């Protein structure tokens, strides 16, 4: 292998890591593309001026992972991106990660995830002494599910769900507003717990991958520099003087 071929091989390895990261970030709002996204485009100039929104330093990434996962489990489906942007400004977190975590709840997953969060929240509330209609969370949930099924059946048929709703209110002894309030409180509580656990797992994976890429990047740079010394070439290393944990997201 000639000197030029070896030089090009090392250069390709170094740049491939950068291209791989950019491919992963392509669907997400970056500093150069934030103006293309609904809602975020109205605050593009504000976002570009705040470097912490695009930083991949640990102090900006980890809070974004945890808070983003918790936010994704809150019953605010449909307005998550605006909320993620506001929270990212508040906690000085990475906006790309905050937005990415919101896709945990999507049109396919939000119903089962919110249902699980509500059930977990009810269990926690019952565990701490809050009375649950029916005597147990399982019986209460089964009763709710049965009447919801009847309401859906009524909606698909010719009748209205009013009778099923009245039967649900009568069987639980709670008003419709009280049932909705209980479900919201339980979903928020359970969602916070689920979001934290999901964030914990993602943060572990992130830190393991970050260490791996840092070590492999350092090894490639050392090979590059050693080759440059041996070949007596003056070679520019992309990002050599930049913090490997920092990025502008552009």
C-alpha positions as CSV (number, residue, x, y, z in Angstrom):
1,X,0.0,0.0,0.0
2,X,1.4,3.4,-1.0
3,X,1.7,6.4,1.3
4,X,-1.2,8.1,-0.4
5,X,-3.5,5.0,-0.2
6,X,-2.7,4.6,3.5
7,X,-3.5,8.3,4.0
8,X,-6.8,8.0,2.2
9,X,-7.8,4.9,4.1
10,X,-7.2,6.5,7.5
11,X,-9.0,9.7,6.4
12,X,-12.0,7.6,5.3
13,X,-12.2,5.9,8.6
14,X,-12.1,9.2,10.5
15,X,-14.8,10.8,8.3
16,X,-17.0,7.7,8.3
17,X,-17.7,8.1,12.1
18,X,-18.8,11.7,11.5
19,X,-21.1,10.7,8.6
20,X,-22.6,7.9,10.6
21,X,-23.6,10.3,13.4
22,X,-25.0,12.8,10.9
23,X,-27.1,10.1,9.3
24,X,-28.6,9.3,12.7
25,X,-29.4,12.9,13.3
26,X,-30.9,13.6,9.9
27,X,-34.6,13.3,10.9
28,X,-34.0,15.5,14.0
29,X,-33.9,19.3,14.2
30,X,-30.3,20.6,13.9
31,X,-29.0,24.1,14.1
32,X,-28.8,24.3,10.3
33,X,-32.3,22.8,9.7
34,X,-34.4,23.9,12.7
35,X,-36.3,26.4,10.6
36,X,-37.8,23.6,8.6
37,X,-39.8,22.1,11.5
38,X,-43.3,23.0,12.4
39,X,-43.6,25.2,15.5
40,X,-39.8,25.2,16.0
41,X,-39.3,27.4,12.9
42,X,-41.0,30.3,14.8
43,X,-38.1,30.1,17.3
44,X,-35.3,29.2,15.0
45,X,-33.2,32.3,15.7
46,X,-33.7,31.9,19.4
47,X,-32.6,28.3,19.2
48,X,-29.5,29.0,17.1
49,X,-28.2,31.5,19.6
50,X,-28.3,29.0,22.5
51,X,-25.3,26.6,22.0
52,X,-26.4,24.3,24.8
53,X,-29.4,23.2,22.7
54,X,-26.9,21.6,20.2
55,X,-24.2,20.5,22.6
56,X,-23.4,16.8,23.2
57,X,-21.5,17.5,26.4
58,X,-22.6,15.1,29.2
59,X,-24.2,17.9,31.3
60,X,-26.5,18.7,28.4
61,X,-27.2,15.2,27.1
62,X,-28.1,13.3,30.3
63,X,-30.7,15.7,31.6
64,X,-32.3,15.8,28.1
65,X,-32.5,12.0,28.1
66,X,-34.1,11.7,31.5
67,X,-36.4,14.7,31.2
68,X,-37.3,13.9,27.6
69,X,-38.3,10.3,28.4
70,X,-40.4,11.5,31.3
71,X,-42.1,14.1,29.1
72,X,-42.8,11.6,26.4
73,X,-44.9,9.6,28.9
74,X,-47.0,12.5,30.0
75,X,-50.6,12.6,28.6
76,X,-49.8,15.5,26.3
77,X,-49.7,13.6,23.0
78,X,-49.9,16.1,20.1
79,X,-48.1,19.0,21.8
80,X,-45.0,17.2,22.9
81,X,-42.5,18.9,20.5
82,X,-43.4,22.5,21.7
83,X,-43.2,21.3,25.3
84,X,-39.9,19.6,24.6
85,X,-38.5,22.8,23.2
86,X,-39.7,24.9,26.2
87,X,-38.3,22.3,28.7
88,X,-34.9,22.1,26.8
89,X,-34.6,25.9,27.3
90,X,-35.4,25.5,30.9
91,X,-33.0,22.7,31.8
92,X,-30.3,23.7,29.2
93,X,-30.6,20.4,27.5
94,X,-29.9,19.0,24.1
95,X,-32.9,19.8,21.8
96,X,-32.2,17.0,19.4
97,X,-32.4,14.4,22.1
98,X,-35.4,16.0,23.7
99,X,-37.2,15.8,20.4
100,X,-36.0,12.3,19.6
101,X,-37.3,10.9,23.0
102,X,-40.8,12.2,22.2
103,X,-41.1,9.6,19.5
104,X,-41.3,6.9,22.2
105,X,-45.0,7.7,22.2
106,X,-46.3,7.6,18.6
107,X,-49.6,6.6,16.9
108,X,-48.7,2.9,17.4
109,X,-47.5,3.0,21.1
110,X,-49.2,5.8,22.9
111,X,-52.4,3.9,23.8
112,X,-50.6,0.9,25.4
113,X,-48.0,3.1,27.0
114,X,-50.6,5.5,28.5
115,X,-52.7,2.5,29.7
116,X,-49.7,0.9,31.4
117,X,-48.7,4.3,33.0
118,X,-52.3,4.7,34.3
119,X,-52.3,1.2,35.8
120,X,-48.9,1.7,37.4
121,X,-50.0,5.1,38.8
122,X,-53.2,3.6,40.2
123,X,-51.2,0.8,41.9
124,X,-48.9,3.4,43.5
125,X,-51.8,5.5,44.7
126,X,-53.5,2.4,46.1
127,X,-50.3,1.3,47.8
128,X,-50.1,4.6,49.6
129,X,-53.7,4.3,50.9
130,X,-55.8,6.0,48.3
131,X,-59.2,4.3,48.0
132,X,-59.9,2.8,44.6
133,X,-63.5,2.0,43.5
134,X,-63.9,-1.8,43.4
135,X,-61.5,-2.6,46.2
136,X,-58.5,-3.3,44.0
137,X,-56.8,-1.7,41.0
138,X,-57.3,-4.8,38.9
139,X,-61.1,-4.9,39.5
140,X,-61.4,-1.2,38.9
141,X,-59.3,-1.4,35.7
142,X,-61.4,-4.4,34.5
143,X,-64.6,-2.5,35.1
144,X,-63.3,0.5,33.2
145,X,-62.1,-1.7,30.3
146,X,-65.5,-3.5,30.1
147,X,-67.5,-0.2,29.9
148,X,-65.1,1.4,27.5
149,X,-65.5,-1.6,25.2
150,X,-69.3,-1.2,25.4
151,X,-68.9,2.5,24.6
152,X,-66.8,1.8,21.6
153,X,-69.3,-0.8,20.4
154,X,-72.1,1.7,20.8
155,X,-70.1,4.3,18.8
156,X,-69.6,1.8,16.0
157,X,-73.3,1.0,16.0
158,X,-76.4,3.0,15.7
159,X,-76.7,3.9,19.4
160,X,-74.9,6.5,21.5
161,X,-72.4,5.7,24.3
162,X,-74.5,7.7,26.8
163,X,-76.0,4.5,28.4
164,X,-72.6,2.9,28.8
165,X,-71.1,6.0,30.3
166,X,-74.0,6.2,32.8
167,X,-73.4,2.6,33.7
168,X,-69.7,3.3,34.2
169,X,-70.4,6.2,36.5
170,X,-73.0,4.2,38.5
171,X,-70.7,1.1,38.8
172,X,-67.7,3.2,40.1
173,X,-69.7,5.6,42.2
174,X,-67.6,8.5,40.7
175,X,-68.7,11.3,38.4
176,X,-67.3,11.5,34.9
177,X,-65.1,14.5,35.9
178,X,-63.7,12.6,38.9
179,X,-62.9,9.6,36.7
180,X,-61.1,11.7,34.2
181,X,-59.2,13.5,37.0
182,X,-58.2,10.2,38.6
183,X,-57.0,8.8,35.2
184,X,-54.9,11.9,34.5
185,X,-53.3,11.9,38.0
186,X,-52.5,8.1,37.7
187,X,-51.1,8.5,34.2
188,X,-48.9,11.4,35.2
189,X,-47.6,9.5,38.2
190,X,-47.1,6.2,36.4
191,X,-45.7,8.0,33.3
192,X,-43.1,9.7,35.4
193,X,-41.9,6.4,36.9
194,X,-41.9,4.7,33.5
195,X,-40.1,7.6,31.8
196,X,-37.4,7.7,34.5
197,X,-36.8,3.9,34.1
198,X,-36.7,4.2,30.2
199,X,-34.3,7.2,30.6
200,X,-32.1,5.2,32.9
201,X,-31.7,2.4,30.3
202,X,-31.1,4.9,27.5
203,X,-28.6,6.8,29.5
204,X,-26.6,3.6,30.2
205,X,-26.6,2.7,26.5
206,X,-25.6,6.2,25.6
207,X,-22.7,6.3,28.0
208,X,-21.4,2.9,26.9
209,X,-21.6,3.9,23.2
210,X,-20.0,7.3,24.0
211,X,-17.0,5.6,25.7
212,X,-16.7,3.2,22.8
213,X,-16.7,5.9,20.1
214,X,-14.3,8.0,22.2
215,X,-11.8,5.2,22.5
216,X,-12.1,4.2,18.8
217,X,-11.8,7.8,17.7
218,X,-8.7,8.3,19.8
219,X,-7.2,5.1,18.3
220,X,-7.9,6.3,14.7
221,X,-6.4,9.8,15.5
222,X,-3.3,8.2,17.0
223,X,-2.9,6.1,13.8
224,X,-3.4,9.1,11.7
225,X,-0.9,11.2,13.6
226,X,1.7,8.4,13.6
227,X,1.3,7.9,9.9
228,X,1.7,11.7,9.4
229,X,4.9,11.7,11.4
230,X,6.3,8.7,9.5
231,X,5.3,10.1,6.1
232,X,6.4,13.6,7.2
233,X,3.1,15.0,5.9
234,X,1.3,18.0,7.3
235,X,-2.2,16.6,7.7
236,X,-5.3,18.5,9.0
237,X,-7.4,16.3,11.4
238,X,-11.1,17.3,11.4
239,X,-12.2,18.4,14.8
240,X,-8.8,17.7,16.4
241,X,-8.9,20.8,18.6
242,X,-12.6,20.5,19.3
243,X,-14.1,18.8,22.4
244,X,-15.2,15.3,21.3
245,X,-18.2,15.6,23.6
246,X,-19.3,18.9,22.1
247,X,-21.1,19.4,18.8
248,X,-22.9,22.2,17.1
249,X,-25.4,19.9,15.6
250,X,-25.1,21.4,12.2
